């Protein structure tokens, strides 16, 4: 009986440690929007007044906004779930 209790306690401690690790990762993780904005600034891509970040990115890549949207949609469908 004691062995079962210790084994179960060990399992619960392992689950708790994994949950703490996951929570710490989430707290430290940056959003995709933050990463994207940082990369744009790094490469000197700044939106003009009234222009979205995606429009500025598309312009810097030599694409229209619609072309960029279509390209991203195609890539997301290739990546799968």
C-alpha positions as CSV (number, residue, x, y, z in Angstrom):
1,X,0.0,0.0,0.0
2,X,2.8,2.4,0.9
3,X,4.6,1.7,-2.4
4,X,1.4,2.5,-4.4
5,X,1.1,5.8,-2.4
6,X,4.7,6.8,-3.1
7,X,4.4,5.8,-6.7
8,X,1.2,8.0,-7.1
9,X,2.9,10.9,-5.2
10,X,5.8,10.6,-7.7
11,X,3.4,10.8,-10.6
12,X,1.6,13.8,-9.2
13,X,5.0,15.6,-8.6
14,X,6.0,14.9,-12.2
15,X,2.7,16.2,-13.5
16,X,3.0,19.3,-11.3
17,X,6.6,20.0,-12.4
18,X,5.5,19.7,-16.1
19,X,2.7,22.2,-15.5
20,X,5.0,24.6,-13.8
21,X,7.5,24.3,-16.7
22,X,4.7,24.9,-19.2
23,X,3.4,28.0,-17.3
24,X,6.9,29.4,-17.2
25,X,7.3,28.9,-20.9
26,X,4.0,30.7,-21.6
27,X,4.9,33.6,-19.4
28,X,8.3,34.1,-21.2
29,X,7.0,33.5,-24.7
30,X,6.4,36.5,-27.0
31,X,3.5,36.7,-29.3
32,X,3.9,36.4,-33.0
33,X,2.9,40.0,-33.4
34,X,5.7,41.1,-31.1
35,X,8.3,38.9,-33.0
36,X,7.0,40.2,-36.4
37,X,7.2,43.8,-35.3
38,X,10.7,43.3,-34.0
39,X,11.9,41.7,-37.2
40,X,10.4,44.5,-39.3
41,X,12.2,47.2,-37.2
42,X,15.4,45.2,-37.4
43,X,15.3,45.3,-41.2
44,X,14.1,48.9,-41.3
45,X,10.6,48.3,-42.5
46,X,8.3,50.9,-41.0
47,X,4.6,51.4,-42.0
48,X,3.7,54.8,-43.4
49,X,0.9,56.8,-41.7
50,X,-2.3,54.9,-42.3
51,X,-0.6,51.8,-43.5
52,X,-0.7,48.4,-41.6
53,X,2.3,46.4,-40.8
54,X,1.3,43.8,-43.3
55,X,0.9,46.3,-46.0
56,X,4.3,47.7,-45.2
57,X,5.8,44.2,-45.3
58,X,4.1,43.3,-48.6
59,X,5.4,46.5,-50.1
60,X,9.0,45.8,-48.9
61,X,8.7,42.3,-50.4
62,X,7.5,43.7,-53.7
63,X,4.0,42.2,-53.3
64,X,0.5,43.6,-53.1
65,X,-1.4,43.0,-49.9
66,X,-3.6,40.5,-51.7
67,X,-0.7,38.5,-53.1
68,X,0.9,38.3,-49.6
69,X,-2.4,37.2,-48.1
70,X,-2.8,34.5,-50.8
71,X,0.8,33.3,-50.3
72,X,0.4,33.1,-46.5
73,X,-2.9,31.2,-47.0
74,X,-1.2,28.7,-49.3
75,X,1.7,28.2,-46.9
76,X,-0.7,27.7,-43.9
77,X,-2.6,25.0,-45.9
78,X,0.6,23.2,-46.8
79,X,1.7,23.1,-43.2
80,X,-1.4,21.3,-42.1
81,X,-3.0,21.1,-38.7
